């Protein structure tokens, strides 16, 4: 019983970290329809810049803020210079963001070095609570908490604010939003920047959880994020949150019982969901996205 | 004149849709753009809004050049647009559709919202319902209402009667009569009964060219023009189109 509790907590924690990466992708890919293959690289830049600041200041709060700012800056720059030119052109998006991914990965190696960097858990969040034979790792609880806060915040922004309303309307009919006097491009720039910031937050949060950062972590996790967005349903933040938890739990349980099948189980899960419900678990999707 | 188009040309991809459209819209009146299917009526409205930008000629609104401006900037000048497909956001509620259109939240805007709910009372009962749940007529009301909640000086309405039941068309005509007390209207309409009932002026576009414009009362008497460009046989004895 205790092993199941430990695996479940671990799965929830892993799921929430995947969600932090996937939440940004859910906004950028799920809502705006932009296939951003550099999303994982921005996640990685968030991790590296956050860790860099953490080693110099010993402040994890500052690390989170720095990582998010780095992600938002990269997102803003990418949207302004590259993405803006390829809205509505998925093939061009794949090509140009793959190029951006390669550039960001190589520049990252040049700046921070190609080696694996060990990252400790911040002292305040280190250690665990023991309830009988159940071990609750504090940092895992922290990641679950941050994930839930982000899920609630993004959901509230999308459903209760004017910006959220514009985004939901823009997903359906960009042209109509414009003729109402709204500069939809400006709003989408903000969304892209915010989504990149969330990816970077995911990077900073994941660094202590996996104990090390390396220049391959972006690509590894980006695939999981795409799986989560597709399973959860395009454009649904709560769907992505639920899918992240399912993917996290499936990954942890499979890794325990059949380690070599961990990723295959998630891909299989995505395939089954797509076969049964092509729009994903909670997909709203763009009807027109003109 | 509140709106002037002078020798406007518009391409959609490689197709030269508007080849020479010239028209003038006087303030405070309803001007109806008439013509056969594919003549360029919808493209004319979309060109005014900057959705299919003109490649030649000029579009002026209250003396100000609109060429080159993005659609949102044109809308902010005070032009409302109701597209043929209504453009309702089906995943938003009626209230959200209206709220999204409001560029200000002041007393005047609230008064205009109340005006919209007065002329389209159906909307008041559906405020919390999603756009997708509305009937065709209600969607049209919402689309027009959405364009009226701002202080727009000009309203462009594309084929509002399309697909509506006769009773709804009557309601629509009444609504347009009320709207024109406050706002200049340019109407693209295939239903000539509606067009002639609400329009004071007409412009006929054929094959991307303006071929005639003038007073609606004159058009009603011109059997030859009605037949040649609009394919309408008219009973001129009582001035009504049959």
Interface residues (C-beta under 8 A of the other chain):
Chain A: X162 X165 X166 X168 X169 X171 X172 X173 X175 X176 X177 X178 X179 X180 X181 X182 X183 X184 X284 X287
Chain B: X49 X51 X70 X71 X72 X74 X75 X76 X81 X83 X87 X89 X90 X91 X92 X96 X99 X100 X101 X103 X146 X150
